[in-house]
Amino acid sequence: MKSWRKVEIGQTLLSAIILISLASLAFYYVRPTLFKYSSPEAVKLILSTPHTIDIGRIEVLTIYAANSEDQIDRSRNDTIDLSLNPPHSSAKLSAARVTLLNGEATFTITGTKNEVVTLTATWANGRTKLEPAVTTISFLSLL
């Protein structure tokens, strides 16, 4: 009779462990942010730009190195390449390459005719590779 009692206790404990595991797994899928680790390390670039710019206006744009939560990583001093598509558009950048200082860099863009361009920021050099950032800018005449 004692051995049967040990088996029942073992089965009860094993059942409790399985139920707790299933409940934890279900809770994980319902609330994954409680289990998610957010690193302060930058993983991507973010471009802060307007979607439209007046023709002839010089617009200051900013690029940031950000982590997965879109928080700026102030320890980054990477080199970033900037490019426009189409490459022969009237839009002009103040620089084709910028260097982040404390996780951010500024540059200017201007356009002389109505057009839509795609601005791409690509990681060139630094501690770890960063995902590129792409945005579309429309140059419009509002007169």
TAQUI-V595437 format. One record per run of one state. SS is the DSSP state (~ for helix, > for strand, _ for the rest). FROM is the first residue (numbers start at 1). LEN is the number of residues. If there is no record, write none. Layout:
ss = {SS & SS}
from = {FROM & FROM}
len = {LEN & LEN}
This chain:
ss = {_ & ~ & _ & ~ & _ & > & _ & > & _ & > & _ & > & _ & > & _ & > & _ & > & _ & > & _ & > & _ & > & _ & > & _ & > & _}
from = {1 & 2 & 31 & 32 & 35 & 44 & 49 & 52 & 55 & 59 & 67 & 72 & 73 & 79 & 86 & 92 & 94 & 97 & 100 & 101 & 102 & 104 & 111 & 115 & 126 & 131 & 132 & 133 & 141}
len = {1 & 29 & 1 & 3 & 9 & 5 & 3 & 3 & 4 & 8 & 5 & 1 & 6 & 7 & 6 & 2 & 3 & 3 & 1 & 1 & 2 & 7 & 4 & 11 & 5 & 1 & 1 & 8 & 3}
